[in-house]
């Protein structure tokens, strides 16, 4: 286990945590939360051995294999699949040792060494390693054609995905992930959730995505006011515990009641006007939970709202028979829709489907190749996209940016407004070039909100924002009267703020008649259809992936490792199924539920879920192997 004893650490001379003492047990999946700059990334640095504690001890088992996502990726000529395979360092060392031993195959000792190396390769499932790497890359959005592309050809965001795949490829005991969803779309996030749920090692995860934390984590480690506190359960359970603690403060309890009453009024208004039953019911349930959420964040440093728009046009924006694209490349044809003052739309779609292109069209940054984009007479756009951060003047302060926006407004009023976004004290006058990504995003949002737009176009506004700021933005978006079109991989934000969902797919934009759970099913069906239709690996391509050297060897050489892997899977499945049968018999014993000791029941249920997941994965892999065996006949 990982043991903290009176641990204290700092960064750049600033104390971050003092007196932390706790235990993190093997197999736990831990969400590490706290405000930006509180020390989350520094704690991961301590675990990696890159930083040193100021006092106390941080111990972890010396034999544990640790994996984390590298921050940078050089412009390497290596093929992407080979780069990901490098994440399994033992596999690569065995391959090197095999090559060296086979070069001296006439030597008796070399022959013995070759046998031992092949045995170890089977033990670590090395023969299926290329297939595992391919599955990781597919899950993170890469196509078959990407496998052989040099790493240097990928953009920065896609190199981050390659680094993530490489970290997941490592057969680690401890996996450290720092904001892994920042460069992923919703499709890849849903896949990553499933992968991490099945991960057998210890996971420590920094994330500001509450839905992601709820699905993946079993414990929450919170850093607040220089202290570390461990909560059992996922993020929602942690919120409930915080709300109860804060309610003991009479002043905060009174504020909780006022906020809860205000939120209930909003829920009632939404219920009265809800039109789409499936989405409406999903959102009403989401909003009903917001009472606990608001209570847990009542001591937030953020306090802001969108100003009332000065006027509206109906419609705000009209798009009719529009063809959209870049030069000779067409992304959309015959687009036709209307945005009205009460439009609150969330855009869904796989990565590369054209969501950001559509947002640029709505913002007027991209004109249609043909057709009409017509703005209402009183349209006042508020557009937020990641490139807005580049428009900040790095040498200038938040106050300077506000004065430039409103030169006639009193300076104290501008300072008060910036304080609502937690720009206080020296930060108000500090050059924003020194700010973190989250602080720059907050400033860009503050500037956009101040303009009082009546149509909000927001493309991934929560990137780099911590959980407190995300909740403040969610509540502000609920309360605004402005129309809204939102692209986000934050499902909590989509559920809580959007009345309609539109699907961007296959060059079309169509209303999506369902909620986000239905969208997850749509993604799964779309991936299955894509694979069945031949876009994914065919049997021939799979044999290339599963055994890259097959083109140079006989079919027998391809079949041999597959047969070994199949035998190993059959043995493992028999063991797991036997254990599961015994476990289910024990769980059927009614006396187990009458016992006051709930920990045993929880442990048995967790083991049952893990076994079920492992069996499903193993059976899927066994079927895949036998498909490959059918496609490669023996000589």
N, C-alpha and C positions, 0 to 999 in steps of 0.2 A: 504493500500500500504506500501511498504518498503521505508523509508525516510532516506537519508544520509545528514547530515548537518555538513560541515567543518570536515569531519571524517579523523582521522589520526590513523594509527596503525603500530606496529612493531613486530618483532620476534627476540628473543635472543638479544635484544638491538639494532638491525639494523632496521632503519626506512624503511618501505615498501611503504606506501601510505600517502600522506598529502593533506589536503584541499579538500577532495572529497565531493561534494554536488550534489545530484541528486535524482530522484524519480523512483521507479520500481513499476509498476501498477499490480493489480491482473490479472491473466490469461496470463501474458507475459511469453514467453519461452526465457530465456536469456542465451546466450553463454558467458562464462567468459574466456577470452583469455589473453595471455601474456607469456613472457619468463619464463622458469623454475626458481623458486625462487623469482618471482616478488611479490607474496603475494596472489595468487588465493586461495590456500587452507586455508590460514590464514583468508581471508574474509569469507569463509564458516564457519570457526571456530567461528568468531564473530557472525554470524547469529545463530549458534547453542548455543551461550552463553558460549562457552568453552574458549574464549579469550576475553580480554577487550580492548577497544579503548584507545589510548594515549590521544586523544582529540576529541572534537566534539561528535555527537550523531549518533546512528544507531537505528532506531525504526522500529518495525514491529507490526502488529495487535496482541494484547495479546491473542486473542481467536484462533488464527491460529494453526492448527495441523501441526507439522513439521516432515518430514521423511528424513532420510539419510541412507547411506549404512555404516554399522559398519565395522571398519577396521579389527577386529579379530573375529574369531568364535571358542569358546571353543569346545573341543572334547566331545560333548553332546551325551547322549544315546537316545535323542528324535528322533522320526521319522521325516524325512525331511519335509513331508507335514505339520505336526503339527508345526514344527519350522517356516515354512513360514506363517502359520495361526496366529502365535503369533504376526506378524506384525500389525494386527488389534487389538489394545489394548482394545478398547471399546467392541468389539465382545467377547474377552476372559473374560472381567469383567462381561458382561451380562451372559455368560455361568456359571461363578462361582456363581453369585448371584442366577441364576436359580436353580443350584444344591442345594444351601443352602435353598432356599425357598421351593423346592420340598421335602426336608427332613422334613419339617414341614407343609405338605400339608393339615393337618386337621385344622390348624389355619386359621381363616377367613381372617386375614390380609395377611397371606402368600398366600392365593388364589388370593387376589387382586393384590399382588405383582407379582405373576406368570403371570397374565394377562397383566400387564403393561410391564413386561420384554419381553413377546412374541410379544407385539405390537411394542416395540422398535426394537426387532430383525428383524421384518418385514421391518421397516422403513430403517434400514441400510443394507437391503438385506443380512441379516445374514444367512438365510437358504441356499443360494447359495454360501456362502463363500468357502466351500471346493472345489466346482467346479471352482471358480475363482482362487484359489490357484493352483489347478491342471493346469489350462490354463497358468498361469504365468510360472510354472515349465516346461511345455511342450515347451513354447516359448523360454525358455532359454536353451533348449537342454536336459532336464531330461526325462527319460523314466518312464512308469508306475511302473516298478519294483523299481525305485529309491524312490518312494513316502514313502515306509515303511522302507527304509534303515536308520539306525541311522546316525545322522550328523557326528559322529566320524569316520565313514567309508569313507567319501569323502576326496579327496585330497584338497590341498590349493586352487587351481584354481576353483574347483567346490564348495568349501565353499564360495568363493567370489560370485559365482552365486546365492547360497542360500541366502546370505545376500542381494543381489540385489532384488531377488524375495520377500523377507520379507519386504524391503523398499517399493516396488511397491504395496504390499498387504495393506499397511497402507492407509486409506482414508484421505489423507493429503491435506492441503491447500497450503503448500510450500514443494517442493521436491528438495533436494540438492544432486547432483550427481557429484562425482569427478572421472573422467576418467572411466566411466562405461563400455567402450568397450574394455579395456585392456585385459581382460581375456575371451573375447567372440570371437567366430568365425563369419564369414560373415553371416551365417544363422541366428544366434541369434541377430546380430546387425540389420539386416533388420527387424526382428520381433520387436526389441526394438524401432526402429524408429517409426513404426506404432503405438505402444502402447503410446509412448510419445506424438505423434501428437494428439492423442485422450484424453490426460490427461487434466482435466478441471482446475487444480490448477495452481499456479505459479511455474515455473521450473527455477532453476539456475544450469547450467551445465558447468563443466570444461571438455573440450575435445580437443584433437589435431588431430581429424579426420575431415577434412574440409567437406567431403561429408555428414557426420553425422550432423555437425553443420548446413549445408545448408538446410537439410531436416527438422530438428526439430525446429530451433530457429526462433524467430520473432525479436529479438534484440541482439546486441552484446555489452558486457561491457568489454572494453579493459583496461588493466593495463600496463602502459608504462611510464618509467622514473618517477615513484613515483606518477603518476596521474591516475585517472579513467575517461574514456570517454565513453559515451553511444552512440551507433550507432543504427539507425532504419533499420531493415532488417536483412537478414541472413549474414553468413560469407562472401560470395562473394560480397555483397553490401558493407560491411565494407572494404574489400580489395580495391574496386573501390574508395571509399572515401579516404582511405589512399594514394592510388596512386596519386590522384589529389592533395592532400596536399603536398606530397613529390615532385611532379613535379614543385612546386613553387620554389624549390631550384634549381638554374641553374645547379650546378654541378651534382646533382642527376638526373636532367632531361636529361643531356647529357649521363650519364651512362645508363639510361633507354633506350635511343635510341640505344646504342651499343648492349645492351642485347637483345632488340627486334629484331634487324637485325640478330644477331647470332641465335636466336631461329627460325626466319623465314627460315634461311638457313637449319636448321635441319628439319623443317616441309617439305620443298621442297624435301630434300633427301629421307625422309620417304615416301612421296607421290609417288615418282618415283619408289620405290621398293616394295610398298605394294602389297600383293598378295591376302589375304582373304578380300573380299569386305566388309562384314558386320563388321568385327573387324577393318578393315582399316578406314572405314568411321567414325566409332565411335571414333577412336583414333585421326583422323585428326580434328574432331570437338573439342576433348579435348585439343589438342595442340594449336588450334586456340585461345582458351581461355587463354593459358599460358602467352600471352603478358600482360594481366592485372595482372596476378598472379605475374610475375617477377617484374612488376612495383611496386606492393604493398610491395615487400620484398627486394627492392633495397638497403635498409639500414641494411640488415641482418649482424649479426656478424660472419657469416660462409662464408668461401671462400675456396673451395677445389675442386679437380677433381681427377678422377682415372688416374694414370699414364698409358701411352701406354704399352700394353703387349709386351714383348721382342720377342715373337714368337707364332705361332699357329700350331695346328695339325688339319687336317680335315679327319675324325671327331675328336672332342675333347674327346668324350666319347661314347661308344657303349654298349648297354644293349640288350642281345639276349636270348630269351626263359628262362628268369630268374624267379625263384621261390623265394619269399622273405617272411620272417617271423621270429618268435622267438620260438626256440625249436619246439614243436609240433604244434604251432599255425601258420597257413599260412595266410599272409595278401594279397599277390599278387601271381598270377601264370601266366606264359607265357608272362612276360613283354618283349616288343620288341620296341626299339626306338633308335634314334641317335641324339646326341647333336653336333651341328656344331658351328663354330665361330660366325655366325650371328644369332644364336638361342636366342630369347628373349621371354621366356615362363613364363606365370603366371599359377600357379596351383590353381584350384578351387576344392571344395569338402566339404562335411559336416564334422563337428567335429567327429574325430575318424575314418575317412575314410582311413587314412594312408598317409596323405601328409608329415608329419614329418618323417615317416618311409622311404618314397621314397627319401626324401632329405638325410637321413643318408646313404642310398644305393649309391646315386650319390656321396656323399662325401667320400665313402670308409670306413665309420665308421661301416657299416653293410654289411657283405658279403652275396651274394645270397646263398640260401640253395642248389640250382642247377642252371645250366645255366651259362651265361657269363656276367661279367661286365669288359669291357676292356677299359683302359685309353689310350688316344693318347700319342705319344712319347713326345710331348712338352706340355702336359697338366699341367697347374699350377692353382690349385684350390684356390679360396677365399671363405671360408665357414663361414657364420655368423648364429649362432643360440643362443638362450637365455643362453645355458649352457656355451657359450664362456665368459660370464661375470664372471663366477666362476673361470676362469683361470687367471684373473687379480690378481696381488699380492697386497693385501689390505694395506700392510705397505709401499709400494713403490709408487713413483710419476709417472705421465704421462711421464716425461722426462726419468726416469729410464727405463720404458718399451721401449721407443724408442731407447735408447742407447743399450739396450740388443738386440734389433732387428737389429740395424745397428751400431755396435761399431766403425766403421771407419768413419762414417759421422760426419761432423763438428757439434758441439753442437748447434751453432746458427742456422744452417739450420734446425735442428730438432725442435728447439723452434719456428721458423717461420712456419714450417709445422703444429705444434700443435695449433698455433694461428689461423689457418684457421678453426679449430674445436672449437674455442672460449676457448681454454686453454691458458690464458694469466696471466701475473703477478704472484702472489703467487700460483695460481692454478697449474702451470706447475710443481712446486716442492712439492705440497701437497700430502700426502698419499691418494691414491684413495679409501681406505676403507671408508673415510668420504663422498664420493661423493654420489649424488642422483642416482636413477636408470637411469635417462636420461643422466647424465654425464658419468656414466660407459658405457652406450651403445655407446655414442659418442667416448669414448676412444677405445673401442673394434673395432668400425668401422674404426677409424683412423689407428689402427695397421693392420687391414686386408687390407685396401685399399693400404697401403704403400708397400705391397708385390707385387703389379702389377700383379694380377691374370688375366688369360685369360678366365676363367670360374667362374662366380659368382654364388654361391648357398646361397640364403638369405631367412631365415625362420623367418618371422615377425621382420624385422629390425627396424620398426618404433615404437615398443613398448617403451613407456616412453619418446619418443622424442617430443619436442614441435613443433609448426607449422613452425617456421623459419627453424629449422634443417631438418624437413621433406621436405620442398621445396628445400633446398640446396641439399639434397640427391637425390631428384627426378631429378633435373637438371643434377647432376653429372652422374646419371645412364643413362640419355638420351644421354649424350655425349660420354660415354665409348665405345670402340670397342670390349670389352670383351663379350663373350656369357653370358647368364643369365638365371637362373631359380629362380622364386620368389614365395614365399608364403606370403601373406599379407591380412589382413582384411581392409587395407587402399585402398579403391576403386580408389581414385585419383591417387595414386602411380601406381596401376595396369593399369589404363587407359593410363597414360602418358608414361609408359616405356615398356609395353609388346606388342609384335607383334602377339603372339599366346596365346590362353588359352587352357589348358588341364584340363579335368575333371577326378578327382579321385573319383570313386564310384563303389561299388559292386565288389571290388577286381580287378578292371581294371583301366587302365590309357588310356584315349582316347581323341583325339582332340575335342574341344568344338566349334561347328560351330555357334557362336553367340558372343554377347558382354555381359557386366555385367548386363544390363537390362534384357537380355534373361536369364541370370543365375538366377536372382531373380525370374523370372517366373518358371524356372526349379525347384527351391527350393519349390515354392508354390505347383507345381504339384506333386513333390516327397512327400511332407508332406501329401497331399490329398490322394495319392495312398497308402501311409503307413497306414493312418487311415482307408481307405476303406479295405485294406488287412488284418486288424485285429491287426496290431502292436500297434495301439493306443487303446483307451478305447472301448471295446464292450459295448453294452447296459447294460449288467450285471455289467461290471466293472464301468461304469458311475454311476450306481445307488449306488455302494459302495462308490465312490468318493463323489457324491452329498449328500449322507446321510450315514456317516460311521456307524451309529448305526442301519442301516436297517436290518442287519442280526438278530438283537435281537428284532425287533419290527414287527408289522404287515405291510402288503402292504399299508394299509390305512394310517398308520403313515408316510410312505415314500411319499405318494401322496399329503398329506395335504399341506406341505410347498411348493411343486412344483405348486400346484393349486393357492396358494396365490401369489407366484412369477409371475405366468402367468397372473393373473388378474392385478397385478401391472404394468407389462410390457405393457399389452394391453391399460391400461389407459395412461401410459406415451407415448406410440407410437401415440395414438390419439392426445395428446397435441402437440407433436413434429411435426406430419404430418400437423396439422392445422396451426401451426406457419410457417412451411416451405412453405405451399401453399400461405399464405399471403406475405411471404418474396419474393417468386418468382414473385408474381403479382407486387410487388413494384419494383423489379429489372427489370421488363419488361417495366417500365415507362421510355421513352426516355429522358424526362427532367432531370432525375437523372444524366445522362451522360453529359449533357450540362453544368451542374453546375461546377463552378471553385473549389468548395469544394469537394476534393477527399477523405477526411477522412471518410465521411459518406458512400461512396460507398465501401471503403475498409472494414469498420466495418460490413456492410451488407453482403458482400461476405464472410468474415471470419465466420460470424454466419451461413450462408448458408452451408458452408463446414462442420462446426462443427455439425450442425443438421443432415446433410446427413450421417456423420460418426456414430453419435449416433443411428440413425435409423437403419443403417445396422447392428451394433452390437446388438441392441435390438431384431431385427428380427431374427438374427442368434441364439441368446440365446432362444427366444420363440420357434423356431423350435426344438432346442436341448431339451428343457423341454418337448415338446409334444412327442418326441421320447422316452423319459424316462417314460412318463405317459403311453405310449403304451406298454412299456416293464414291467410295474407293474400293474397287474389287481387288482381291488378292491375285498376285501373279501366278 
